[in-house]
Amino acid sequence: MARKMLEKELNEELMLYDMERDKLHILNDMARLILRLHRQGKTIEEIEDTIKQNFRFQDGTDIRGDVLHCLQALEEKGIIQAGEQGDQ
């Protein structure tokens, strides 16, 4: 299970404090949305579609790759764990 985190909304960003590791994480608006959708059990495809609808991208942007990279970073930081709902 992912670590217990204290969370605080900061306008469009999300601050997460990992009490076990004494680490602070600030998620930008896109990472915050990806985390929220992941927690809701959304698939990678559903997350990608929602990101496309909520943000502007240059043509040719690898949105799926960006979503996967974000999820990997969240996992490496202990915010989520592989195999949790939404890791599909």
N, CA, C and O atoms as CSV, one atom per row, in Angstrom:
chain,resi,resn,atom,element,x,y,z
A,1,MET,N,N,0.851,-1.186,0.000
A,1,MET,CA,C,0.000,0.000,0.000
A,1,MET,C,C,0.893,1.245,0.000
A,1,MET,O,O,1.958,1.266,0.617
A,2,ALA,N,N,0.437,2.264,-0.698
A,2,ALA,CA,C,1.183,3.531,-0.748
A,2,ALA,C,C,1.249,4.138,0.652
A,2,ALA,O,O,0.406,3.870,1.509
A,3,ARG,N,N,2.246,4.941,0.852
A,3,ARG,CA,C,2.445,5.582,2.151
A,3,ARG,C,C,1.288,6.523,2.489
A,3,ARG,O,O,0.572,7.015,1.617
A,4,LYS,N,N,1.138,6.749,3.796
A,4,LYS,CA,C,0.174,7.755,4.249
A,4,LYS,C,C,0.768,9.126,3.976
A,4,LYS,O,O,1.914,9.409,4.326
A,5,MET,N,N,-0.027,9.962,3.350
A,5,MET,CA,C,0.428,11.302,3.003
A,5,MET,C,C,-0.560,12.320,3.549
A,5,MET,O,O,-1.772,12.108,3.524
A,6,LEU,N,N,-0.028,13.411,4.034
A,6,LEU,CA,C,-0.858,14.565,4.334
A,6,LEU,C,C,-1.014,15.322,3.028
A,6,LEU,O,O,-0.040,15.503,2.297
A,7,GLU,N,N,-2.220,15.764,2.728
A,7,GLU,CA,C,-2.467,16.469,1.476
A,7,GLU,C,C,-3.050,17.848,1.748
A,7,GLU,O,O,-3.866,18.035,2.650
A,8,LYS,N,N,-2.607,18.808,0.940
A,8,LYS,CA,C,-3.140,20.161,1.045
A,8,LYS,C,C,-3.265,20.727,-0.360
A,8,LYS,O,O,-2.329,20.677,-1.157
A,9,GLU,N,N,-4.440,21.264,-0.641
A,9,GLU,CA,C,-4.702,21.905,-1.920
A,9,GLU,C,C,-4.023,23.269,-1.936
A,9,GLU,O,O,-4.144,24.044,-0.987
A,10,LEU,N,N,-3.314,23.555,-3.014
A,10,LEU,CA,C,-2.657,24.854,-3.190
A,10,LEU,C,C,-3.079,25.404,-4.545
A,10,LEU,O,O,-2.378,25.204,-5.537
A,11,ASN,N,N,-4.202,26.084,-4.602
A,11,ASN,CA,C,-4.750,26.560,-5.870
A,11,ASN,C,C,-4.892,25.375,-6.820
A,11,ASN,O,O,-5.697,24.479,-6.565
A,12,GLU,N,N,-4.128,25.353,-7.907
A,12,GLU,CA,C,-4.223,24.251,-8.859
A,12,GLU,C,C,-3.242,23.134,-8.560
A,12,GLU,O,O,-3.282,22.093,-9.217
A,13,GLU,N,N,-2.370,23.321,-7.596
A,13,GLU,CA,C,-1.376,22.319,-7.250
A,13,GLU,C,C,-1.822,21.534,-6.016
A,13,GLU,O,O,-2.747,21.925,-5.305
A,14,LEU,N,N,-1.137,20.421,-5.789
A,14,LEU,CA,C,-1.406,19.599,-4.621
A,14,LEU,C,C,-0.084,19.357,-3.889
A,14,LEU,O,O,0.896,18.908,-4.485
A,15,MET,N,N,-0.072,19.660,-2.598
A,15,MET,CA,C,1.096,19.401,-1.772
A,15,MET,C,C,0.862,18.093,-1.027
A,15,MET,O,O,-0.177,17.900,-0.396
A,16,LEU,N,N,1.840,17.203,-1.108
A,16,LEU,CA,C,1.794,15.926,-0.404
A,16,LEU,C,C,2.997,15.860,0.524
A,16,LEU,O,O,4.126,16.119,0.107
A,17,TYR,N,N,2.756,15.516,1.780
A,17,TYR,CA,C,3.844,15.370,2.738
A,17,TYR,C,C,3.896,13.925,3.209
A,17,TYR,O,O,2.942,13.420,3.801
A,18,ASP,N,N,5.015,13.264,2.942
A,18,ASP,CA,C,5.254,11.886,3.352
A,18,ASP,C,C,5.895,11.934,4.740
A,18,ASP,O,O,7.071,12.273,4.880
A,19,MET,N,N,5.118,11.594,5.752
A,19,MET,CA,C,5.595,11.694,7.127
A,19,MET,C,C,6.678,10.667,7.435
A,19,MET,O,O,7.586,10.956,8.214
A,20,GLU,N,N,6.606,9.475,6.842
A,20,GLU,CA,C,7.603,8.442,7.096
A,20,GLU,C,C,8.983,8.852,6.595
A,20,GLU,O,O,9.988,8.651,7.277
A,21,ARG,N,N,9.020,9.422,5.409
A,21,ARG,CA,C,10.291,9.793,4.782
A,21,ARG,C,C,10.658,11.259,4.996
A,21,ARG,O,O,11.745,11.694,4.618
A,22,ASP,N,N,9.744,12.020,5.607
A,22,ASP,CA,C,9.938,13.453,5.791
A,22,ASP,C,C,10.250,14.131,4.458
A,22,ASP,O,O,11.215,14.885,4.330
A,23,LYS,N,N,9.394,13.835,3.461
A,23,LYS,CA,C,9.566,14.385,2.107
A,23,LYS,C,C,8.308,15.144,1.711
A,23,LYS,O,O,7.188,14.745,2.029
A,24,LEU,N,N,8.522,16.233,1.019
A,24,LEU,CA,C,7.437,17.068,0.529
A,24,LEU,C,C,7.395,16.961,-0.990
A,24,LEU,O,O,8.430,17.046,-1.652
A,25,HIS,N,N,6.211,16.777,-1.535
A,25,HIS,CA,C,6.015,16.699,-2.983
A,25,HIS,C,C,4.960,17.728,-3.373
A,25,HIS,O,O,3.925,17.847,-2.717
A,26,ILE,N,N,5.228,18.465,-4.436
A,26,ILE,CA,C,4.257,19.404,-4.983
A,26,ILE,C,C,3.905,18.921,-6.390
A,26,ILE,O,O,4.771,18.831,-7.261
A,27,LEU,N,N,2.638,18.615,-6.599
A,27,LEU,CA,C,2.186,18.157,-7.911
A,27,LEU,C,C,1.561,19.325,-8.662
A,27,LEU,O,O,0.721,20.046,-8.123
A,28,ASN,N,N,1.980,19.502,-9.909
A,28,ASN,CA,C,1.355,20.540,-10.731
A,28,ASN,C,C,-0.060,20.103,-11.092
A,28,ASN,O,O,-0.483,19.005,-10.730
A,29,ASP,N,N,-0.786,20.949,-11.796
A,29,ASP,CA,C,-2.187,20.662,-12.076
A,29,ASP,C,C,-2.383,19.383,-12.881
A,29,ASP,O,O,-3.355,18.663,-12.653
A,30,MET,N,N,-1.481,19.081,-13.819
A,30,MET,CA,C,-1.638,17.869,-14.611
A,30,MET,C,C,-1.347,16.621,-13.774
A,30,MET,O,O,-2.105,15.653,-13.828
A,31,ALA,N,N,-0.269,16.635,-13.010
A,31,ALA,CA,C,0.063,15.494,-12.154
A,31,ALA,C,C,-1.027,15.278,-11.104
A,31,ALA,O,O,-1.366,14.145,-10.765
A,32,ARG,N,N,-1.553,16.359,-10.610
A,32,ARG,CA,C,-2.642,16.273,-9.630
A,32,ARG,C,C,-3.856,15.580,-10.233
A,32,ARG,O,O,-4.468,14.728,-9.589
A,33,LEU,N,N,-4.209,15.940,-11.466
A,33,LEU,CA,C,-5.345,15.309,-12.137
A,33,LEU,C,C,-5.056,13.838,-12.418
A,33,LEU,O,O,-5.929,12.991,-12.233
A,34,ILE,N,N,-3.853,13.530,-12.858
A,34,ILE,CA,C,-3.483,12.131,-13.109
A,34,ILE,C,C,-3.602,11.317,-11.834
A,34,ILE,O,O,-4.140,10.210,-11.862
A,35,LEU,N,N,-3.115,11.835,-10.722
A,35,LEU,CA,C,-3.225,11.130,-9.439
A,35,LEU,C,C,-4.688,10.925,-9.066
A,35,LEU,O,O,-5.074,9.830,-8.658
A,36,ARG,N,N,-5.499,11.958,-9.201
A,36,ARG,CA,C,-6.916,11.848,-8.846
A,36,ARG,C,C,-7.604,10.774,-9.695
A,36,ARG,O,O,-8.350,9.947,-9.171
A,37,LEU,N,N,-7.352,10.791,-10.994
A,37,LEU,CA,C,-7.971,9.815,-11.887
A,37,LEU,C,C,-7.485,8.398,-11.581
A,37,LEU,O,O,-8.257,7.441,-11.632
A,38,HIS,N,N,-6.206,8.279,-11.265
A,38,HIS,CA,C,-5.642,6.976,-10.878
A,38,HIS,C,C,-6.353,6.452,-9.631
A,38,HIS,O,O,-6.730,5.282,-9.565
A,39,ARG,N,N,-6.526,7.318,-8.662
A,39,ARG,CA,C,-7.201,6.918,-7.415
A,39,ARG,C,C,-8.654,6.523,-7.657
A,39,ARG,O,O,-9.220,5.734,-6.901
A,40,GLN,N,N,-9.251,7.068,-8.702
A,40,GLN,CA,C,-10.633,6.728,-9.053
A,40,GLN,C,C,-10.719,5.413,-9.822
A,40,GLN,O,O,-11.811,4.947,-10.150
A,41,GLY,N,N,-9.563,4.819,-10.108
A,41,GLY,CA,C,-9.545,3.543,-10.798
A,41,GLY,C,C,-9.624,3.646,-12.313
A,41,GLY,O,O,-9.941,2.668,-12.992
A,42,LYS,N,N,-9.338,4.825,-12.841
A,42,LYS,CA,C,-9.398,5.018,-14.289
A,42,LYS,C,C,-8.251,4.274,-14.971
A,42,LYS,O,O,-7.167,4.128,-14.406
A,43,THR,N,N,-8.503,3.809,-16.184
A,43,THR,CA,C,-7.465,3.148,-16.970
A,43,THR,C,C,-6.526,4.192,-17.555
A,43,THR,O,O,-6.824,5.386,-17.542
A,44,ILE,N,N,-5.394,3.734,-18.065
A,44,ILE,CA,C,-4.441,4.642,-18.709
A,44,ILE,C,C,-5.140,5.378,-19.856
A,44,ILE,O,O,-4.967,6.586,-20.016
A,45,GLU,N,N,-5.922,4.655,-20.644
A,45,GLU,CA,C,-6.636,5.273,-21.771
A,45,GLU,C,C,-7.614,6.342,-21.288
A,45,GLU,O,O,-7.702,7.410,-21.893
A,46,GLU,N,N,-8.342,6.076,-20.218
A,46,GLU,CA,C,-9.285,7.055,-19.678
A,46,GLU,C,C,-8.542,8.286,-19.139
A,46,GLU,O,O,-8.991,9.418,-19.320
A,47,ILE,N,N,-7.417,8.055,-18.486
A,47,ILE,CA,C,-6.619,9.173,-17.974
A,47,ILE,C,C,-6.113,10.008,-19.140
A,47,ILE,O,O,-6.197,11.236,-19.114
A,48,GLU,N,N,-5.586,9.341,-20.161
A,48,GLU,CA,C,-5.078,10.042,-21.344
A,48,GLU,C,C,-6.177,10.885,-21.996
A,48,GLU,O,O,-5.944,12.043,-22.344
A,49,ASP,N,N,-7.368,10.312,-22.161
A,49,ASP,CA,C,-8.479,11.054,-22.770
A,49,ASP,C,C,-8.849,12.279,-21.946
A,49,ASP,O,O,-9.097,13.347,-22.506
A,50,THR,N,N,-8.890,12.138,-20.626
A,50,THR,CA,C,-9.241,13.262,-19.753
A,50,THR,C,C,-8.169,14.353,-19.823
A,50,THR,O,O,-8.487,15.542,-19.843
A,51,ILE,N,N,-6.912,13.946,-19.860
A,51,ILE,CA,C,-5.824,14.922,-19.970
A,51,ILE,C,C,-5.950,15.687,-21.287
A,51,ILE,O,O,-5.794,16.907,-21.310
A,52,LYS,N,N,-6.232,14.982,-22.378
A,52,LYS,CA,C,-6.402,15.629,-23.693
A,52,LYS,C,C,-7.517,16.672,-23.658
A,52,LYS,O,O,-7.422,17.714,-24.305
A,53,GLN,N,N,-8.574,16.382,-22.897
A,53,GLN,CA,C,-9.718,17.288,-22.824
A,53,GLN,C,C,-9.456,18.507,-21.950
A,53,GLN,O,O,-10.115,19.534,-22.109
A,54,ASN,N,N,-8.502,18.407,-21.029
A,54,ASN,CA,C,-8.292,19.467,-20.042
A,54,ASN,C,C,-7.055,20.329,-20.247
A,54,ASN,O,O,-6.897,21.351,-19.580
A,55,PHE,N,N,-6.174,19.930,-21.164
A,55,PHE,CA,C,-4.937,20.663,-21.378
A,55,PHE,C,C,-4.684,20.815,-22.868
A,55,PHE,O,O,-5.166,20.021,-23.675
A,56,ARG,N,N,-3.928,21.834,-23.222
A,56,ARG,CA,C,-3.535,22.055,-24.615
A,56,ARG,C,C,-2.142,21.497,-24.834
A,56,ARG,O,O,-1.263,21.631,-23.981
A,57,PHE,N,N,-1.950,20.872,-25.981
A,57,PHE,CA,C,-0.667,20.271,-26.324
A,57,PHE,C,C,-0.285,20.648,-27.735
A,57,PHE,O,O,-1.145,20.916,-28.574
A,58,GLN,N,N,1.017,20.668,-27.994
A,58,GLN,CA,C,1.494,20.839,-29.358
A,58,GLN,C,C,1.236,19.543,-30.118
A,58,GLN,O,O,1.211,18.464,-29.527
A,59,ASP,N,N,1.048,19.656,-31.413
A,59,ASP,CA,C,0.881,18.467,-32.240
A,59,ASP,C,C,2.058,17.534,-32.041
A,59,ASP,O,O,3.202,17.974,-31.930
A,60,GLY,N,N,1.776,16.260,-31.997
A,60,GLY,CA,C,2.833,15.264,-31.867
A,60,GLY,C,C,3.251,14.980,-30.438
A,60,GLY,O,O,4.147,14.165,-30.219
A,61,THR,N,N,2.640,15.619,-29.468
A,61,THR,CA,C,2.980,15.366,-28.063
A,61,THR,C,C,2.556,13.949,-27.690
A,61,THR,O,O,1.439,13.530,-27.992
A,62,ASP,N,N,3.442,13.222,-27.038
A,62,ASP,CA,C,3.159,11.855,-26.589
A,62,ASP,C,C,2.457,11.913,-25.235
A,62,ASP,O,O,3.083,11.753,-24.187
A,63,ILE,N,N,1.160,12.142,-25.279
A,63,ILE,CA,C,0.397,12.315,-24.033
A,63,ILE,C,C,0.394,11.021,-23.229
A,63,ILE,O,O,0.570,11.046,-22.011
A,64,ARG,N,N,0.197,9.902,-23.897
A,64,ARG,CA,C,0.209,8.610,-23.203
A,64,ARG,C,C,1.560,8.407,-22.503
A,64,ARG,O,O,1.608,7.971,-21.353
A,65,GLY,N,N,2.638,8.721,-23.194
A,65,GLY,CA,C,3.969,8.602,-22.605
A,65,GLY,C,C,4.126,9.510,-21.400
A,65,GLY,O,O,4.733,9.128,-20.400
A,66,ASP,N,N,3.571,10.727,-21.498
A,66,ASP,CA,C,3.633,11.662,-20.368
A,66,ASP,C,C,2.852,11.129,-19.172
A,66,ASP,O,O,3.304,11.246,-18.032
A,67,VAL,N,N,1.673,10.540,-19.428
A,67,VAL,CA,C,0.859,9.955,-18.345
A,67,VAL,C,C,1.626,8.809,-17.690
A,67,VAL,O,O,1.699,8.728,-16.464
A,68,LEU,N,N,2.193,7.929,-18.502
A,68,LEU,CA,C,2.941,6.795,-17.958
A,68,LEU,C,C,4.163,7.259,-17.170
A,68,LEU,O,O,4.482,6.700,-16.120
A,69,HIS,N,N,4.840,8.276,-17.679
A,69,HIS,CA,C,5.999,8.833,-16.975
A,69,HIS,C,C,5.584,9.412,-15.621
A,69,HIS,O,O,6.268,9.209,-14.619
A,70,CYS,N,N,4.479,10.121,-15.598
A,70,CYS,CA,C,3.976,10.704,-14.346
A,70,CYS,C,C,3.631,9.603,-13.346
A,70,CYS,O,O,4.011,9.685,-12.178
A,71,LEU,N,N,2.913,8.573,-13.799
A,71,LEU,CA,C,2.551,7.471,-12.905
A,71,LEU,C,C,3.801,6.769,-12.372
A,71,LEU,O,O,3.846,6.383,-11.204
A,72,GLN,N,N,4.809,6.605,-13.222
A,72,GLN,CA,C,6.064,5.986,-12.782
A,72,GLN,C,C,6.747,6.860,-11.723
A,72,GLN,O,O,7.255,6.345,-10.727
A,73,ALA,N,N,6.760,8.170,-11.936
A,73,ALA,CA,C,7.364,9.083,-10.958
A,73,ALA,C,C,6.603,9.040,-9.635
A,73,ALA,O,O,7.217,9.052,-8.568
A,74,LEU,N,N,5.278,8.991,-9.697
A,74,LEU,CA,C,4.477,8.905,-8.471
A,74,LEU,C,C,4.771,7.609,-7.726
A,74,LEU,O,O,4.819,7.587,-6.496
A,75,GLU,N,N,4.969,6.524,-8.483
A,75,GLU,CA,C,5.300,5.243,-7.866
A,75,GLU,C,C,6.689,5.296,-7.227
A,75,GLU,O,O,6.870,4.828,-6.103
A,76,GLU,N,N,7.659,5.855,-7.926
A,76,GLU,CA,C,9.021,5.948,-7.398
A,76,GLU,C,C,9.081,6.773,-6.125
A,76,GLU,O,O,9.921,6.521,-5.260
A,77,LYS,N,N,8.206,7.747,-6.002
A,77,LYS,CA,C,8.177,8.603,-4.814
A,77,LYS,C,C,7.339,8.000,-3.682
A,77,LYS,O,O,7.250,8.577,-2.598
A,78,GLY,N,N,6.723,6.831,-3.939
A,78,GLY,CA,C,5.928,6.164,-2.918
A,78,GLY,C,C,4.530,6.737,-2.764
A,78,GLY,O,O,3.852,6.453,-1.776
A,79,ILE,N,N,4.089,7.537,-3.723
A,79,ILE,CA,C,2.759,8.143,-3.656
A,79,ILE,C,C,1.695,7.142,-4.093
A,79,ILE,O,O,0.587,7.125,-3.557
A,80,ILE,N,N,2.041,6.309,-5.071
A,80,ILE,CA,C,1.184,5.197,-5.489
A,80,ILE,C,C,2.061,3.953,-5.559
A,80,ILE,O,O,3.288,4.043,-5.524
A,81,GLN,N,N,1.417,2.786,-5.658
A,81,GLN,CA,C,2.151,1.544,-5.818
A,81,GLN,C,C,1.687,0.846,-7.079
A,81,GLN,O,O,0.524,0.950,-7.469
A,82,ALA,N,N,2.609,0.129,-7.717
A,82,ALA,CA,C,2.253,-0.691,-8.880
A,82,ALA,C,C,1.210,-1.700,-8.453
A,82,ALA,O,O,1.274,-2.244,-7.350
A,83,GLY,N,N,0.265,-1.946,-9.311
A,83,GLY,CA,C,-0.776,-2.909,-8.997
A,83,GLY,C,C,-1.986,-2.311,-8.317
A,83,GLY,O,O,-3.010,-2.979,-8.175
A,84,GLU,N,N,-1.884,-1.048,-7.890
A,84,GLU,CA,C,-3.066,-0.398,-7.322
A,84,GLU,C,C,-4.081,-0.196,-8.426
A,84,GLU,O,O,-3.731,-0.182,-9.606
A,85,GLN,N,N,-5.318,-0.041,-8.052
A,85,GLN,CA,C,-6.366,0.198,-9.025
A,85,GLN,C,C,-5.972,1.376,-9.904
A,85,GLN,O,O,-5.542,2.420,-9.412
A,86,GLY,N,N,-6.125,1.196,-11.202
A,86,GLY,CA,C,-5.777,2.261,-12.133
A,86,GLY,C,C,-4.475,2.002,-12.855
A,86,GLY,O,O,-4.211,2.646,-13.870
A,87,ASP,N,N,-3.641,1.080,-12.374
A,87,ASP,CA,C,-2.390,0.730,-13.071
A,87,ASP,C,C,-2.685,-0.335,-14.109
A,87,ASP,O,O,-2.490,-1.526,-13.865
A,88,GLN,N,N,-3.154,0.099,-15.263
A,88,GLN,CA,C,-3.506,-0.849,-16.314
A,88,GLN,C,C,-2.827,-0.468,-17.578
A,88,GLN,O,O,-2.991,-1.142,-18.594
